[in-house]
Amino acid sequence: MHPIRFRALPKSALSLCLFATLAAASPAIAQKAAPEAKPAATDTKPAAPEAKEKTPPSLPPEAHVAQSIVLNGKTIKYTATVGWLPVKDADGKTTGEVVYTAYTVDEPNRPVTFAFNGGPGAASVYLNLGAIGPKRVNFGAEGQSPSDPATLHDNPGTWLDFTDLVFIDPIGTGFSKSMVSPDETKKLFYGPNQDIHYLSRIVYDWLVENDRLLSPKYIVGESYGGYRGPRLTQYLQSQIGVGINGLVLISPALSPDAGAPDFSPIYWMTTLPSIVAANYERQGKLTEENMAPVIAYDLGDYATGLLKGNSDPTATPDIVKKVTELTGLDPTFVKQSGGRLETQAFLREEFRETGKLGSRYDPNVTAYDPFPYSPTQETNDPILLSIIAPTTTAMVDWVTRTVGWKIDARYNALSDVVNEQWDRGRGGAFSSSASSTDLRVAVATDPKLHVLIAHGWSDLSCPFMGSVLTVNQIPKMGDASRIQVHEYPGGHMFYSRTASQLALRQDVMKMYSEH
């Protein structure tokens, strides 16, 4: 399952204004000649200037601006920095330039947190201006429009009062860029292993450049960034030589490999509880207490009923009856589905009478369906369609006008080029097994490492049940609370809801203070 799925956005080449710098070599060569010398032969030509290789110019030097925020009655003064770090190959040649946005407070012994979004192809703007940075722009919630003013305001859910923050944009996202050919770019950057290798080095280089190697260090990743998180932690531990104190995974892509849906119950088990949560939320009864029996049914009778299939004539009718009761869906739709609710079919069916579609990132965020009579969904996800404009506008204005980092280039909040060219392995499928394996190894390697996994109850892109099933298989290694899964009202971007964002902040702050 791929954590961020989107159809091809309008293709627009990254406008980098690449100018070749050609040195001007003078053709004139002084010569001494006898007075009676004859004019030079007509076929004698001045030496041609030596051609130089065209190379893209570097990004602008880093820029800083002093800012402040009042948080819980306390004024916090901080410095916002936009800069970049080079990616180099084994021969020292620069192959890419990675842009970061950092927020730092001039106080001793501050932790530093490195933040990554997902996609693949997503810039870090969603965590930055949505979840944990000191500024926030509205996006991702029901009723919000792409043309609403992209006005930044102070973020009450920021983590800046207890950690410095460094938001990293992988190559091809944000303003980060490759310095090599498209084929070489795909080979060096657009795959799960090479992605971890160069981004780990970026973390190390930032720490060295800013004299922060001895600071407590944390990683936060959202969606595919949640896949990156355990792998970055393990690679930094074992290959780069940097220990990580804690890991926060927000709506991570950690679902176990589901196998073929016709034979494995896991595919259906990961999504049913989130569909029920969306129904409960609409009814105003979404609580941990009400969800507990849903999870118990999912792990028990639902799983065994799916496995029985036609071997037990009562299994499917029992499933259909219970799923209809839990989801509130039309009984005929559930019966025709055999109690196995395919995500996109559910999102169309749930709001069909209103002519709208629900979002796989939050089923209770909707948009009108421009093709309501098509047998399949013909438009992109309602949330993905609506978040590009506010996040891009707000980020570019913040970087260029407020921070003063002047650049003539397009900002890629979600890059379809990166997403389409990403190496997903055999069959083009995304597998989370490498990340879950690295999570086990990282926790085993460092007995002090703590992990907080945070999900929105109704997220159908990276369902919370996927993380529950994954964590349930990890052996107890010391303190069983070292890996925790927390759920909050909302979907993939549950932090768009202030109450959920503040609850996440409290849980993370507790983990940082203890570990």
Secondary structure, 3 states (H helix, E strand, C coil): CCCCCCCCCCCCCCCCCCCCCCCCCCCCCCCCCCCCCCCCCCCCCCCCCCCCCCCCCCCCCCEEEEEEEEECCEEEEEEEEEEEEEEECCCCCEEEEEEEEEEECCCCCCCEEEEECCCCCECCHHHHHHHHCCEECCCCCCCCCCCCCCCCEECCCCCCCCCEEEEECCCCCECCEECCCHHHHHHHHCCHHHHHHHHHHHHHHHHHHCCCCCCCEEEEEECHHHHHHHHHHHHHHHHHCCCCCEEEEECCCCCCCCCCCCCCCHHHHHHHHHHHHHHHHHHCCCCHHHHHHHHHHHHHHHHHHHHHHHHCCCHHHHHHHHHHHHHCCCHHHHHHHCCCCCHHHHHHHHCHHHCEEECCCCCCCEEECCCCCCCCCCCCCHHHHHHHHHHHHHHHHHHHHHHCCCCCCCCECECHHHHHHCCCCHHHCCCCHHHHHHHHHHHHHCCCCEEEEEEECCCCCCCHHHHHHHHHCCCCCCCHHHEEEEEECCCCCHHHCHHHHHHHHHHHHHHHHHC
